[in-house]
């Protein structure tokens, strides 16, 4: 049986999904992320370029590695599921002209070229149809989060001074505060660069997240696809 | 320009298909994955002659110091085949950018083969060749037709009727041009004549379809000087100086003198002239590469381990020079490398010329263990390297 791999947007996505997969005891490896972060867009080229490169890189890997199934996970942000699927399909067909287009999430399509037969499925990280990874992390926190929650007041202060912060960036700050102030120990603070990071928190303090939260149910359905030999 | 190639039963390849060659092609891969064999295959398809075959065999032989000439053995011929049980031949088929196909097949007869089968193959080829020649010449004068009749009878006598079918190599070339199909028959016991322990075939002469620079080759002073003089005759010696200046910007002239024997001399600003041999491996290799391009317009150049001797700080300028020269003189280049730095320099120099540069990773598929050639455009290659992926071969 060949390998299953995931293509994700950022390192934080990679760390989070790895811990969910580990929690579920599954066997899926995650490629180096493709960085579709909006903040990076101006500096590093457009999202479509990055997705195209990731797909071409995948096509090269398929020719030498034993890969059976591939998953693409993107943040839904403020788009609809249909829009996100169209976004992927537009570039998928350019790199794999014989592929069946994706129709919906959590369903495999055939990504065949030359003699290679690969299955591909997609999923979009969301809470109630919008948001991104940090939105999910905020929803599944399991410890007291006073320091992070008080950022709401800070946000209100910004608004009253005619300043804005996007939901996306706010959620990122929330997660940083939750890790740095709400769930860190004295020891952690002594080695801040290493220990006050999401990666460290996921690997060594996974109890600060509720990985059994019902919000993760759909994501888990997606991951289970990869071990389902009947598909 | 060759665009695609398919190799069957040659060296380490059962069947290898490589598609999408461009003007300048870099092939990377681990040791023993077949990079040199791929170059040999392209060489044979590009210039399918007896000398090409012999030089391909020669490059893999260890000669003793006392060898003046070497008669080739059964083993050395059979080493060209991946699997003798799969068939007594290997084939190398190419398609050009104009969609012209060219098929080169080499039959290596052996004692285990059924002699009547071999006779059928040979008779089939011979009748086709001679039948076509006779047909072409049917309206020519009687003398020519008689000559061809005599040739045919002679071959049939020597090769077929005397049961020597198992002792020959048959090289068959089929393409769209008028000369096709061509058949060259040579006895297995061909002797390679050596000069200073290396084979000197006719491929080294001026104006060739393709040239091969092996990884460890150092051309003789006389050969290089002859090439330089040919370049000078065509007023192209300035290109040679420009190439050398990539490695040593203080050089001001390149000239040839017959002192004590034909020698290329280089001169640095404020210094006296010195022979090229004193300037190190990179300069000598550079001379070989540049002169081969300059003197063989409209041809194919194959370079094994192109990074040899070239310091990383000169690599981007070296590639830029190659791209420009190859484009101007219509030379298609195929080079192999182990070096990640050389690959990165290739990308940097080639990003502005996406239509001229192609990269191929030669590696074994993890599951089937078959050798595959993965074509990446330069941006995809750069992306893979940035993510610390292995593109030099292997997972």
Interface residues (C-beta under 8 A of the other chain):
Chain A: X2 X31 X32 X53 X54 X56 X57 X60 X61 X63 X64 X65 X66
Chain B: X361 X363 X364 X365 X366 X367 X372 X374 X376 X377 X379 X380 X383 X384 X387 X388 X389 X395
